[in-house]
């Protein structure tokens, strides 16, 4: 292998390691932020709003509040070696506004229609005497499926478009 090929392979290997580090940190921060989001969503949907036809509203409110927490956490932890500019902040909040207003509520409502899945899960929880209501299983299931899709979309978008500029360093 020539030195140019070796250099390209080393650069690719370094990039893969950095992407893996970002993915690991993103996963940890994402799990914490998702737990925060879920607790907020659960309080809204089960204690305050209490209407399955308005799950989208619970999702909207929880997502907006969680977005602020997520930006701070990702800029300080996940992509801490990246430059944060007014453009990255703007892209983050525009993307998350789209998520909060359109994508997350639509996915939550869409996933709430998978009633055979929730009936199956409810029957299992009932059979093993867990004190879950059908509404709890439905709202939790809708939230979980939405969260999985959103976390994947967010990682890809944040890595490429929000926190894409690297700080200049003397590291090799």
N, C-alpha and C positions, 0 to 999 in steps of 0.2 A: 504494500500500500504506500502511495506517495505521501509526502508531507501535507499536501493540500487536502487529500482525502482524509488523512488522520485528523487534520484541523477541523474539517467539516463534521466528522463523526464526534469529536470532542465537544464541539459547539452544540451539536444536536443532543448529546448526552447531558451536558450542563443544562440546556433548555428543558429537557425532560425531567431532570431532578428539580429544577425550579418550579415547573408546572406541578409536579407531584407535591412539593412543599406547599404551594398555594392551594392545591386541592385538599390536602390534609387540614390546613388551617381553615380553609373555607368550610369544610365539613364540620369541624369543631365549632366554629363561630356560628355556622348555619344551624346546627342542632340547638345551640343555646338560644339563638334568635327565634327559631321555630317553636321552641318550648314557650318562650315569652309570648309569641304570637298566638299559640294554641290556648294558653291560659286566658289571654285577653278575649279571644274568639269564644271560648267556652263560657266565660262569664257573660259576654254579650248575648250569645245565642240561647243559653240555658237559664240565665237569671234575669236578664234585663229585657231583651226583645221577645224571647219565647214564642217565636212563630217561624215554622220551617219554611214558609213561603217568603220569609225575609232573611234567609241565610245569607243572601248576597250583601245585605246591609251590615250584618255582623262581620262578614269577611272584609268589606270595604273599610270600616272603622278600624278594625284590628290591623289591617295591612298598612294603612296610613300611619298609624302610631308606630308600628314596628319598623317601618321604613327608616325613620329617623335613627332608631337604635341600631339598625343594620348598617347604615352608612358610617356611623361613628365606629362601630366595631370592625367593619371591613377595612376602613382606611387606617385604623390604628393597629390592627392585628394581621389580617389576611394579606393585604398588599402594602404592608408598612414600608417596604423599600421602593415603592412607586411614588411618583410625584402626584400630588393632589392639586389640581388647578380649578379655577372657576368653571372651566369647561367640563372637567370630570364630575364636579359636583352637579352641574346642570344636567349632564347626561344621566347621572345616577337618578336624580329626582324625576326627570322626564320619563325614563324607562319605568321607574317604580310607580309613577302616576298612571302610566298605561296599564301596568300590572294591577294596581289598586282599583282603577275605575272600570277596566274592561276585562282583562284576562283572568285575574283571580276570582272575581265574582262570577264570571261566566263559567269557569271551570268548576267552581264550588257548586253552582246550580246544576250544571251538567252531571257532575259526579253524584249529586243527590238523587238523580233519576235511576241509578243502578240498584233499584230496590231488591232484586233477587239476592245480590251480594249482601246487603244489609240484613235482609230477612234470614239468610243463612247464618251470618255472624251473630245475629240476635238469638237465633235458636240454639246455637252453640253456647253462647254466654248464659242463656236460660238453663240449658241442660246441666251446666256445671255450677249452677246457682250463683252466678255473678249478678250483682244488683243493678244491672244496666237496663235502662229503658230503650225501647226501639229508637226513640228520638236521639238519645245519646249515641247509640251505635251509628245512626245515619249521619249525624253532624260530625262525629269524630272520623268516620270513614271518608266523608266528603272532604273534610279538612286535610286528612292524611294524603289522599290521592292528589289533591291540589298542591299541597306542599312539595311532594316529590317532583312534579312537573315544573313548578316554579323554581325550585332549587337548582335543577339542571339548567334551565334557561338563564337564570341569574348568573351562575358561574361562568357560562360561556360569554354572556354579554359583559359582565364586569371585567373579566380578564382581557377581553379584546378591545372594548370601547370605553370603559370607565376608568380603570386603573392601568391603562396600557403603557403609559410613559414611565420608563425606568429612571431612577436617580442615577446620576453619574457617579461611578465609583472606580477605585483603583484596583479592584479585585479582578482576578483572572478566572 
